[in-house]
Amino acid sequence: MNKLGFIITSLIVALAIASSMLFVVDQRQFGVVFQLGQIKQVVTEPGLNFKLPPPFQNVSYIDKRLLTLESTDTEPTLTAEKQRVVIDWYVRWRISDPQAYIRNVGVNERAGALQLNRVVRNSFQQEVNKRTVNELLSSRREELMADVKREVLAAVRSADKPWGMDVVDVRITRVDYAESITASVYQRMEAERKRVANELRSTGFAEGEKIRADADRQREVIVSEAYRDAQLIKGAGDAKAAATFGEAFGRDPAFAQFYRSLDAYKASFANKSDVFVVDPSSDFFKGMRSSNVAPAR
């Protein structure tokens, strides 16, 4: 029984030692084998590999993929005309030489990102100081990114202390004024828009008053002309009516007098409630008393 236990224990120990001597490198990583703190081997191809068991040899992994570093600094930078601007950027980089990277930068990707962020930020500050805001926004934007990339590559590929990394691309994502300047710019823009709006309102009000005054003048002219024409037509009609009545009544004056008396009676007795106190012998009732009305001719 003791012999069987010894065999099982030995197998377990052997398997543990064997498993500690095997490691797998993923296709997205570099496998770096350390021996007593020194780099013994760098495995660049994916697959199963062998090493000595700890503590003689240990293995660590470093990402070999294309990495992205984005700016996190919000400190403004001065342009050539002393304007304070904030620039957002990103960098695409990868580890190309794991041995140089571990010796001069660090054992993980974070160490490289921290040092690369410092170099890129300083390069942007130097290049932005040489350019105006207009150049940053349009004409020399591509030139700025190319110059920053060249300076960063020169720093990471230093002959004395290479970083073991490669910078693929440097891009600007945003250029904006500092918050203090932005607030004043917005205030000036708002004041300018209000001034223009007030000018437009004043111009519109003046034009409206002009149109209303012209419309009132035209209305008065039209009403006056219409009243004049109406009076002319009315006068001509009255004259023609008077001439017609005169001609008709001139043929028989007695009938004309009788007709006028009937009109007077009609107008006087229009309402049943009207009361008149009149002398029956007055000339008002002459038409009713007369029996000598000549027949019409």
KAKA-V132750 format. One record per residue. RES is the residue in one letter. SS is DSSP state (~ for helix, > for strand, _ for the rest). OMEGA is omega in whole degrees, -180 to 180 (none if undefined). Layout:
# KAKA-V132750
{{RES & SS & OMEGA} {RES & SS & OMEGA}}
This chain:
# KAKA-V132750
{{M & _ & 178} {N & ~ & 180} {K & ~ & 178} {L & ~ & 178} {G & ~ & 178} {F & ~ & -180} {I & ~ & -179} {I & ~ & 179} {T & ~ & 179} {S & ~ & 179} {L & ~ & 180} {I & ~ & 179} {V & ~ & 180} {A & ~ & 178} {L & ~ & 179} {A & ~ & 179} {I & ~ & -180} {A & ~ & -180} {S & ~ & 178} {S & ~ & 179} {M & ~ & 180} {L & > & 173} {F & > & -178} {V & > & 177} {V & > & 178} {D & _ & -179} {Q & _ & 179} {R & _ & -173} {Q & > & 165} {F & > & 173} {G & > & -177} {V & > & -179} {V & > & 179} {F & > & 175} {Q & > & -179} {L & _ & 176} {G & _ & 180} {Q & > & 179} {I & > & -180} {K & > & -175} {Q & > & 174} {V & > & -180} {V & > & -178} {T & _ & -179} {E & _ & 179} {P & _ & 177} {G & > & -179} {L & > & -178} {N & > & -177} {F & > & 175} {K & _ & 176} {L & _ & -179} {P & _ & 175} {P & _ & 6} {P & _ & -177} {F & _ & 179} {Q & > & 176} {N & > & -179} {V & > & 173} {S & > & -174} {Y & > & 178} {I & > & -178} {D & > & 179} {K & _ & -178} {R & _ & 176} {L & _ & -176} {L & > & -179} {T & > & 176} {L & > & 180} {E & > & -179} {S & _ & 176} {T & _ & -177} {D & _ & 179} {T & _ & 180} {E & _ & -178} {P & _ & 179} {T & > & -179} {L & > & 176} {T & _ & -179} {A & _ & 178} {E & _ & 175} {K & _ & 174} {Q & _ & -179} {R & > & -179} {V & > & 176} {V & > & -176} {I & > & 172} {D & > & -177} {W & > & 171} {Y & > & -178} {V & > & 174} {R & > & -176} {W & > & 177} {R & > & 176} {I & > & -177} {S & _ & -179} {D & _ & -176} {P & ~ & -178} {Q & ~ & 179} {A & ~ & -180} {Y & ~ & -178} {I & ~ & -178} {R & ~ & -170} {N & ~ & -176} {V & _ & -178} {G & _ & -174} {V & _ & 178} {N & _ & -176} {E & ~ & -178} {R & ~ & 180} {A & ~ & 178} {G & ~ & 180} {A & ~ & -180} {L & ~ & -179} {Q & ~ & 179} {L & ~ & 178} {N & ~ & 179} {R & ~ & -178} {V & ~ & -179} {V & ~ & 180} {R & ~ & 179} {N & ~ & 179} {S & ~ & 178} {F & ~ & 179} {Q & ~ & 180} {Q & ~ & -177} {E & ~ & 179} {V & ~ & 179} {N & _ & -178} {K & _ & -171} {R & _ & 177} {T & _ & 179} {V & ~ & 180} {N & ~ & 179} {E & ~ & 178} {L & ~ & -175} {L & ~ & -173} {S & ~ & -163} {S & ~ & -174} {R & _ & -179} {R & ~ & 179} {E & ~ & 179} {E & ~ & 178} {L & ~ & -179} {M & ~ & 178} {A & ~ & 180} {D & ~ & 178} {V & ~ & 180} {K & ~ & 180} {R & ~ & 180} {E & ~ & 179} {V & ~ & 178} {L & ~ & 178} {A & ~ & -180} {A & ~ & -175} {V & ~ & 179} {R & _ & -179} {S & _ & -178} {A & _ & -179} {D & _ & -175} {K & _ & -179} {P & _ & -178} {W & _ & -179} {G & _ & 179} {M & > & -180} {D & > & 178} {V & > & -175} {V & > & -175} {D & > & 175} {V & > & -176} {R & > & 173} {I & > & 179} {T & > & -179} {R & > & 171} {V & > & -176} {D & > & 175} {Y & > & 175} {A & _ & -173} {E & ~ & -180} {S & ~ & 179} {I & ~ & -179} {T & ~ & -180} {A & ~ & 180} {S & ~ & 177} {V & ~ & 178} {Y & ~ & 179} {Q & ~ & 177} {R & ~ & 178} {M & ~ & 179} {E & ~ & 179} {A & ~ & 179} {E & ~ & 179} {R & ~ & 178} {K & ~ & 179} {R & ~ & 179} {V & ~ & 180} {A & ~ & 179} {N & ~ & 177} {E & ~ & 179} {L & ~ & 178} {R & ~ & -180} {S & ~ & 178} {T & ~ & 179} {G & ~ & 179} {F & ~ & 179} {A & ~ & 178} {E & ~ & 178} {G & ~ & 178} {E & ~ & 178} {K & ~ & 180} {I & ~ & 179} {R & ~ & 179} {A & ~ & 179} {D & ~ & 179} {A & ~ & 178} {D & ~ & 179} {R & ~ & 179} {Q & ~ & 178} {R & ~ & 180} {E & ~ & 180} {V & ~ & -179} {I & ~ & 180} {V & ~ & -180} {S & ~ & 179} {E & ~ & 179} {A & ~ & 178} {Y & ~ & 178} {R & ~ & -180} {D & ~ & 179} {A & ~ & 179} {Q & ~ & 178} {L & ~ & 180} {I & ~ & 179} {K & ~ & 179} {G & ~ & 178} {A & ~ & 178} {G & ~ & 178} {D & ~ & 180} {A & ~ & 179} {K & ~ & 178} {A & ~ & 180} {A & ~ & 179} {A & ~ & 179} {T & ~ & 178} {F & ~ & -180} {G & ~ & 179} {E & ~ & -179} {A & ~ & -177} {F & ~ & 179} {G & ~ & 179} {R & ~ & -179} {D & _ & -178} {P & ~ & -179} {A & ~ & 177} {F & ~ & 179} {A & ~ & 179} {Q & ~ & 179} {F & ~ & -179} {Y & ~ & 178} {R & ~ & 178} {S & ~ & 177} {L & ~ & 178} {D & ~ & 179} {A & ~ & 177} {Y & ~ & -179} {K & ~ & -179} {A & ~ & -177} {S & ~ & -176} {F & _ & -178} {A & _ & -179} {N & _ & -179} {K & _ & -177} {S & _ & -179} {D & _ & 179} {V & _ & 179} {F & _ & 173} {V & _ & -173} {V & _ & 176} {D & _ & -178} {P & _ & -180} {S & _ & -179} {S & _ & -179} {D & ~ & -178} {F & ~ & -179} {F & ~ & -179} {K & ~ & -179} {G & ~ & 180} {M & ~ & -177} {R & ~ & -174} {S & _ & 177} {S & _ & -176} {N & _ & -180} {V & _ & -179} {A & _ & 178} {P & _ & -179} {A & _ & 179} {R & _ & none}}
